[in-house]
Structures are given as structure tokens and as C-alpha cells.
């Protein structure tokens, strides 16, 4: 049986951040990924916009690995940081004119993320599908993965669920919420011999879906499969529309190799809310974010969103973290995934060292020491843990 200090399940942005944070704490860290590249929706799904690290008022909300990964996504180009945010002398009014976000190349991000993990000594296992979790009392002990030859077991002292679907939480018996209301989506790049163009296609997220479309569960085999079929049909139909509108040479150059399901299954522990918790400083905050949809909004993310309920050595990050429906729309995106992934990796590493779940103050201190941003003065009211 393979053994590690920290096991991170899932190689999306949250998993990459968690594994980096753990390895930088000196822990023997392993990352499991069911696909053959890192990034999940952010790369294989072609959702290639690194959403804002700021609040829209010129205040940076997310730093640490969230900012490091943004820069890493541009390492092999193309793309560049907005001028006001690249200029260390720019003032707040200058930065308020544009949000701190970038569009990157998926292939570049895949490679740079992998290289970053390998530099830190992280073991990466691709084509490793999580299938079970085992433990006793309040501790997880090992997980089972399916491989080409056999079922294998991997043991660890602490675990991070960054699967995007809360698979580890589900298999370990943690309370979870399953959302079957995913929409059809199909981001892709077209090319006509001269122009490369990104098309961010999706059915309406917050209103009724079009006639003839449908909703999808992200944990039902039939729904996942049908979503992939419908995604490709959506792309094909859009290409035909381009041709009918005069772009006769347009064709699909690059389509997703990963589903576009945004919200599937998550930990059910604390109902972080987009509406109720705007400008709320959680005393146990482990990170801060803006709102990618609107300017002028600020949020802190509490430790209780990422800590397992039944298992004291289990942490959840990214789409797996606990939130209510509106809050989930903020926690599922790239910057927040990185913020929570870093905190989860730090907490897991601390637990691997001591055998006990660290208090939020210890995690906060380490987050800040590594460039993460925590500033109570940016918020209007305080909520105790």
C-alpha cells in the first residue's frame, strides 16, 4: 500500500493549490487525477478565463497561490496581466478601472501547473479514479483507486477532497448535497483560416433554459454521458450558425475533453451565502474573494466551509466546499478554488505533522506568511465561528 503524509484527490485548480501548499510545508504529498492533465474545467473544459482577484474598486482580495497560479497560467503565453495590476506603483483609482483577471491558454496552464507540482516533489498519479474511502472513528485512513491492473490503496495522515464532485466526502460518509440542475454548456475555439475565436456557450444559468434543452446531474452516469453528447451537438449547431451567417470557413478547432458541469455535489456543513455574507468578516476566515459577477462586493471564506464534519483529517476545497446555492456560484470559480485549496493544503499539512486538526488561527497565520490576504478592516461586520 502506498503511503503519504497528505493525499489530494482531484487535480483541478483547487487540487493543484492544495498539493503545492502541502508540499511547501515539507509534507510527502500525492495528487490523484482521473484525467490525463491538470486543471479540470479550467483547462480540459476550456473555461479559460481566470476571474478577478479584486473587488472592482481597485482592492485586491485574493493573493498567495491564487495570484501565483494566475501568473503561472500565463507562463508560456499568450496573455498578460492588466497594466494597472502589473504596475506596482499604480494606485487604487487606476486599478478600479479594470479588474484583475486574465484570459490564458489551456495547454500552457496544464504544463506550467504540472511543472510547478513536480518542482515541489509532489507525486502525481493520472488515470486514478477514486472508488472508496476507509477509516475508523473520526479519521480517514486510506482510499481505494481503480487502475489499469487492479484496485490499489493509498494511505495518508490527512486528505483533501478537490475532486470537484465531493467524491471523497461522499465515499467517506460525510454529509453532502447533490445538485441535479446543471445546464448545457459548450465552450470551444473556432478557426476560419485567419481568426481564432473563443465561444463561451452555455444555456442561461439563472433563468429558464430554452425549449428542447434540459438539466443534468453531475453524479448520474446517464446525465454525465448525455451532457457530453449535448455539448458536442451544441458546438456543432453553433458552427453551422457561423457558416450560415457568412463565416463559411469556420470549423471547430478545439473542443472540451471534459464535461462542463459547474455544480454537482458538495460538502454540507456551513451555508456560505452570496447575499447574506457579503461584507461579513468571519473570525475563522482563511481567505478573501471578490464577486466575479458584480463589482464592489467582498467576501471572506470561513474555515468551517472546508473542514470535514465526521472526519477531522478531511478537508474540502473548490466546488467540494460547503456553501448554499448562491455561495456555491462564488466558491466554484478559479480564484476561490485556489484560495480554499491553499488553506486546505496548509491545514492538511499541519495535521499530518501533529496528528490534530489545526485551529483556524494557525492556518490564518500560515496563509498570511505565504502571501495570502486577510484584512478584517475591509468588512462591515464580524461573525464568530
C-alpha positions as CSV (number, residue, x, y, z in Angstrom):
1,X,0.0,0.0,0.0
2,X,1.3,3.4,-0.9
3,X,1.6,5.9,2.0
4,X,1.8,9.7,2.1
5,X,1.5,12.5,4.6
6,X,-1.1,14.3,2.6
7,X,-3.3,12.9,-0.2
8,X,-5.1,15.4,-2.5
9,X,-7.9,13.9,-4.6
10,X,-8.5,15.8,-7.8
11,X,-6.2,17.8,-10.0
12,X,-8.2,20.9,-10.8
13,X,-7.2,24.3,-9.6
14,X,-8.2,23.6,-6.0
15,X,-6.2,20.4,-6.0
16,X,-3.1,22.0,-7.6
17,X,-3.2,24.7,-4.9
18,X,-3.7,22.2,-2.1
19,X,-0.9,20.0,-3.2
20,X,1.5,22.9,-3.7
21,X,0.7,24.3,-0.2
22,X,1.1,20.9,1.4
23,X,4.5,20.1,-0.3
24,X,5.8,23.6,0.6
25,X,5.1,22.6,4.2
26,X,7.6,19.8,3.7
27,X,5.0,17.0,3.6
28,X,5.2,13.9,1.3
29,X,2.3,14.8,-0.9
30,X,0.4,12.8,-3.6
31,X,-2.2,14.1,-6.0
32,X,-4.7,11.8,-7.7
33,X,-6.3,12.8,-11.0
34,X,-8.8,10.8,-13.1
35,X,-7.9,12.6,-16.3
36,X,-4.6,12.8,-18.1
37,X,-3.8,16.5,-17.4
38,X,-4.3,19.0,-14.6
39,X,-6.8,21.9,-14.5
40,X,-10.2,20.2,-14.8
41,X,-12.8,22.7,-16.1
42,X,-10.1,25.4,-16.3
43,X,-8.1,23.6,-18.9
44,X,-9.8,20.4,-20.3
45,X,-13.2,22.2,-20.1
46,X,-11.7,25.3,-21.9
47,X,-13.1,27.7,-19.3
48,X,-10.0,29.8,-19.9
49,X,-10.8,33.0,-18.0
50,X,-9.1,33.5,-14.7
51,X,-11.8,35.5,-13.0
52,X,-11.0,38.6,-10.9
53,X,-8.7,38.6,-7.8
54,X,-10.2,42.1,-6.9
55,X,-13.4,43.6,-5.8
56,X,-13.8,46.0,-8.7
57,X,-13.0,49.0,-6.6
58,X,-9.2,48.6,-7.0
59,X,-8.7,46.5,-3.9
60,X,-7.0,43.1,-4.3
61,X,-8.9,40.4,-2.4
62,X,-7.0,37.2,-3.2
63,X,-3.3,36.7,-3.1
64,X,-1.0,33.8,-2.3
65,X,-1.4,30.8,-4.6
66,X,-4.5,32.4,-6.2
67,X,-2.3,35.1,-7.6
68,X,0.7,32.8,-8.2
69,X,-1.5,30.4,-10.3
70,X,-2.9,33.3,-12.3
71,X,0.7,34.3,-13.2
72,X,1.5,30.6,-13.8
73,X,-1.3,30.4,-16.4
74,X,0.5,33.0,-18.5
75,X,3.9,31.4,-18.2
76,X,4.0,30.1,-21.7
77,X,1.6,32.7,-23.1
78,X,-0.3,34.2,-24.6
79,X,-1.9,36.7,-22.3
80,X,-0.8,39.4,-19.9
81,X,-1.7,40.9,-16.6
82,X,-3.8,44.1,-16.8
83,X,-1.4,47.1,-16.9
84,X,-2.7,48.7,-13.7
85,X,-2.2,45.4,-11.8
86,X,1.2,44.7,-13.3
87,X,2.4,48.2,-12.2
88,X,3.3,48.0,-8.5
89,X,3.1,51.8,-8.4
90,X,-0.5,52.0,-9.6
91,X,-3.0,53.5,-7.1
92,X,-6.4,52.3,-6.2
93,X,-8.3,54.6,-8.6
94,X,-6.2,53.3,-11.5
95,X,-6.8,49.7,-10.6
96,X,-10.5,50.4,-10.2
97,X,-10.7,51.0,-14.0
98,X,-10.1,47.3,-14.8
99,X,-10.4,44.1,-12.9
100,X,-7.5,41.9,-12.1
101,X,-8.3,39.0,-14.4
102,X,-6.7,37.3,-17.4
103,X,-7.5,35.0,-20.3
104,X,-5.0,32.2,-20.7
105,X,-4.1,29.3,-23.0
106,X,-5.3,26.0,-21.6
107,X,-2.4,24.0,-22.8
108,X,0.1,26.4,-21.3
109,X,-1.6,26.2,-17.9
110,X,-1.7,22.4,-18.0
111,X,2.0,22.2,-18.5
112,X,3.0,25.0,-16.1
113,X,0.8,23.6,-13.3
114,X,2.3,20.1,-13.7
115,X,5.9,21.5,-13.7
116,X,5.2,23.5,-10.5
117,X,4.0,20.4,-8.7
118,X,6.9,18.3,-9.8
119,X,9.3,21.0,-8.7
120,X,7.9,20.8,-5.2
121,X,8.2,17.0,-5.2
122,X,4.5,16.2,-5.5
123,X,3.7,12.7,-6.7
124,X,1.1,12.8,-9.5
125,X,-1.0,9.8,-10.5
126,X,-3.1,10.2,-13.6
127,X,-5.8,7.8,-14.6
128,X,-6.5,7.2,-10.9
129,X,-10.2,7.1,-10.2
130,X,-11.3,7.2,-6.6
131,X,-13.7,4.4,-5.7
132,X,-13.8,4.1,-1.9
133,X,-12.6,5.5,1.4
134,X,-11.9,3.7,4.6
135,X,-11.2,4.8,8.2
136,X,-12.3,4.4,11.8
137,X,-13.7,6.7,14.5
138,X,-13.2,10.2,13.2
139,X,-10.2,9.6,11.0
140,X,-9.8,8.6,7.4
141,X,-7.0,6.1,6.8
142,X,-6.9,5.2,3.1
143,X,-8.7,5.5,-0.2
144,X,-9.1,3.0,-3.0
145,X,-8.4,3.8,-6.6
146,X,-9.1,1.9,-9.8
147,X,-6.1,1.4,-12.1
148,X,-5.5,-0.5,-15.3
149,X,-4.3,-3.6,-13.4
150,X,-6.1,-3.7,-10.1
151,X,-7.6,-1.8,-7.2
152,X,-4.9,-0.1,-5.2
153,X,-5.0,1.5,-1.8
154,X,-3.3,4.8,-0.8
155,X,-3.0,5.7,2.9
156,X,-2.3,9.2,4.3
157,X,-2.4,11.2,7.5
158,X,-4.6,13.9,6.1
159,X,-6.8,14.2,3.0
160,X,-8.1,17.0,0.7
161,X,-11.2,16.5,-1.4
162,X,-10.7,18.6,-4.5
163,X,-12.5,16.2,-6.9
164,X,-15.0,18.9,-7.9
165,X,-17.8,16.5,-7.1
166,X,-17.1,15.8,-3.4
167,X,-16.3,12.2,-4.2
168,X,-14.1,11.7,-1.2
169,X,-16.6,13.3,1.1
170,X,-19.4,11.1,-0.4
171,X,-17.4,7.8,-0.2
172,X,-16.3,8.6,3.4
173,X,-19.9,9.2,4.6
174,X,-19.7,13.0,5.1
175,X,-23.0,14.9,4.7
176,X,-23.2,16.1,1.1
177,X,-25.7,18.0,-1.1
178,X,-26.2,16.8,-4.7
179,X,-27.5,19.4,-7.3
180,X,-29.1,18.0,-10.4
181,X,-29.7,21.4,-12.0
182,X,-26.6,21.8,-14.2
183,X,-27.1,23.5,-17.6
184,X,-25.9,22.6,-21.0
185,X,-22.6,24.2,-21.9
186,X,-20.0,24.0,-24.7
187,X,-17.0,26.4,-24.7
188,X,-14.9,25.9,-27.8
189,X,-12.4,27.6,-30.2
190,X,-13.3,28.0,-33.8
191,X,-10.9,28.9,-36.7
192,X,-11.5,30.0,-40.2
193,X,-8.0,30.1,-41.6
194,X,-7.4,33.6,-40.3
195,X,-9.1,34.2,-36.9
196,X,-9.1,32.1,-33.8
197,X,-12.1,32.7,-31.6
198,X,-13.4,31.6,-28.2
199,X,-17.1,30.9,-27.9
200,X,-18.3,30.7,-24.3
201,X,-21.6,28.9,-24.9
202,X,-24.0,27.9,-22.1
203,X,-27.7,27.8,-21.5
204,X,-28.9,30.5,-19.2
205,X,-27.6,29.9,-15.7
206,X,-30.0,32.0,-13.6
207,X,-33.2,31.9,-15.8
208,X,-35.3,29.3,-17.6
209,X,-33.5,27.1,-20.1
210,X,-34.5,27.1,-23.8
211,X,-37.2,24.8,-25.0
212,X,-35.7,21.4,-26.0
213,X,-32.9,21.7,-23.6
214,X,-32.7,20.0,-20.2
215,X,-30.9,19.9,-16.8
216,X,-28.2,17.5,-15.7
217,X,-27.0,15.7,-12.6
218,X,-23.2,15.6,-12.3
219,X,-23.2,12.3,-10.4
220,X,-25.6,10.2,-12.6
221,X,-23.9,8.2,-15.3
222,X,-26.7,8.8,-17.9
223,X,-26.8,12.5,-17.2
224,X,-23.0,12.9,-17.5
225,X,-22.9,11.0,-20.7
226,X,-25.9,12.9,-22.2
227,X,-24.3,16.2,-21.2
228,X,-21.2,15.3,-23.3
229,X,-23.3,14.4,-26.3
230,X,-25.4,17.5,-26.0
231,X,-22.3,19.6,-25.5
232,X,-20.9,18.5,-28.8
233,X,-24.2,18.9,-30.5
234,X,-24.4,22.5,-29.2
235,X,-20.9,23.2,-30.6
236,X,-21.8,21.6,-34.0
237,X,-25.0,23.7,-34.2
238,X,-23.1,26.9,-33.4
239,X,-20.5,26.2,-36.1
240,X,-23.4,25.7,-38.6
241,X,-24.8,29.1,-37.5
242,X,-21.4,30.8,-38.1
243,X,-21.3,29.4,-41.6
244,X,-24.9,30.5,-42.3
245,X,-24.0,34.0,-41.0
246,X,-21.2,34.3,-43.6
247,X,-18.2,32.8,-41.9
248,X,-18.2,29.9,-44.4
249,X,-14.7,28.6,-43.5
250,X,-15.3,28.3,-39.7
251,X,-14.7,25.0,-38.1
252,X,-14.3,23.7,-34.5
253,X,-10.6,23.7,-33.8
254,X,-10.6,22.8,-30.1
255,X,-13.5,21.4,-28.1
256,X,-13.6,20.3,-24.5
257,X,-12.4,16.9,-23.4
258,X,-14.1,17.4,-20.0
259,X,-17.7,18.0,-19.0
260,X,-19.0,21.5,-18.4
261,X,-21.0,20.6,-15.3
262,X,-20.5,23.5,-12.9
263,X,-22.2,22.4,-9.7
264,X,-22.6,18.8,-8.8
265,X,-22.1,17.6,-5.3
266,X,-20.6,19.4,-2.3
267,X,-20.0,19.1,1.5
268,X,-23.0,20.1,3.6
269,X,-21.5,21.8,6.7
270,X,-22.0,25.6,6.5
271,X,-24.2,27.6,4.2
272,X,-21.8,30.2,2.9
273,X,-24.1,32.7,1.1
274,X,-23.6,35.2,-1.7
275,X,-26.3,37.5,-0.3
276,X,-26.2,37.0,3.5
277,X,-22.4,37.1,3.8
278,X,-21.4,40.0,1.6
279,X,-19.1,42.3,3.7
280,X,-19.1,39.8,6.6
281,X,-15.8,39.1,8.2
282,X,-15.7,35.5,9.5
283,X,-13.4,35.3,12.5
284,X,-12.2,32.0,11.2
285,X,-11.6,33.4,7.7
286,X,-8.9,31.6,5.7
287,X,-9.2,33.8,2.5
288,X,-10.9,36.6,0.8
289,X,-12.6,37.0,-2.6
290,X,-14.5,39.4,-4.7
291,X,-17.6,38.7,-6.7
292,X,-16.8,37.8,-10.3
293,X,-20.3,38.8,-11.5
294,X,-20.5,42.2,-9.8
295,X,-18.2,45.0,-8.7
296,X,-18.0,46.5,-5.2
297,X,-18.7,43.2,-3.3
298,X,-16.4,41.5,-0.8
299,X,-16.4,38.2,0.9
300,X,-14.3,36.2,3.4
301,X,-14.3,32.4,3.3
302,X,-14.6,30.7,6.7
303,X,-12.5,27.7,7.8
304,X,-15.7,25.8,8.6
305,X,-16.5,25.7,4.8
306,X,-13.5,23.4,4.2
307,X,-13.4,21.2,7.2
308,X,-15.0,17.7,7.3
309,X,-17.8,17.1,9.7
310,X,-17.3,13.4,10.6
311,X,-13.6,13.1,9.8
312,X,-11.1,15.5,11.5
313,X,-8.4,14.8,8.9
314,X,-10.5,15.6,5.9
315,X,-10.7,19.0,4.1
316,X,-12.7,20.0,1.1
317,X,-11.8,22.7,-1.4
318,X,-13.2,24.4,-4.5
319,X,-16.5,23.1,-5.7
320,X,-16.5,20.5,-2.9
321,X,-16.5,23.1,-0.1
322,X,-19.7,23.8,1.8
323,X,-22.0,26.6,0.6
324,X,-25.6,27.2,-0.2
325,X,-26.6,27.6,-3.8
326,X,-25.7,31.2,-4.3
327,X,-22.5,30.9,-2.4
328,X,-21.6,27.9,-4.5
329,X,-21.6,30.2,-7.5
330,X,-18.7,32.1,-5.9
331,X,-16.8,29.1,-4.5
332,X,-16.7,27.1,-7.7
333,X,-14.7,29.6,-9.7
334,X,-10.9,29.6,-10.2
335,X,-9.7,32.3,-7.8
336,X,-11.8,30.9,-4.9
337,X,-10.8,27.3,-5.7
338,X,-7.1,28.4,-5.4
339,X,-7.8,30.3,-2.1
340,X,-9.5,27.4,-0.5
341,X,-7.1,24.8,-2.0
342,X,-4.2,26.6,-0.4
343,X,-5.8,26.8,3.0
344,X,-6.9,23.2,2.8
345,X,-3.4,22.1,1.8
346,X,-1.9,24.1,4.7
347,X,-4.3,22.7,7.2
348,X,-3.8,19.1,6.0
349,X,0.0,19.5,6.2
350,X,-0.2,20.9,9.7
351,X,-2.4,17.9,10.7
352,X,0.0,15.4,9.1
353,X,2.7,16.9,11.3
354,X,0.8,17.0,14.6
355,X,-1.9,14.4,14.3
356,X,-4.5,17.0,15.2
357,X,-6.7,19.4,13.2
358,X,-5.1,22.8,13.4
359,X,-7.1,25.7,14.8
360,X,-8.1,28.5,12.4
361,X,-5.6,30.9,13.9
362,X,-2.7,28.7,13.0
363,X,-4.0,28.3,9.4
364,X,-4.6,32.0,9.1
365,X,-1.0,32.8,10.2
366,X,0.4,30.4,7.7
367,X,-1.8,31.7,4.9
368,X,-0.6,35.3,5.5
369,X,3.0,34.2,5.8
370,X,2.8,32.8,2.3
371,X,1.3,35.8,0.7
372,X,-2.4,35.2,1.3
373,X,-4.6,38.2,2.0
374,X,-6.7,38.6,5.2
375,X,-7.9,42.0,6.2
376,X,-10.8,42.5,8.6
377,X,-10.8,46.2,8.0
378,X,-12.3,45.7,4.5
379,X,-15.5,44.3,6.0
380,X,-18.5,45.8,7.8
381,X,-19.5,43.2,10.4
382,X,-18.0,40.3,12.2
383,X,-19.3,36.7,12.6
384,X,-17.8,34.4,15.2
385,X,-17.1,30.7,14.4
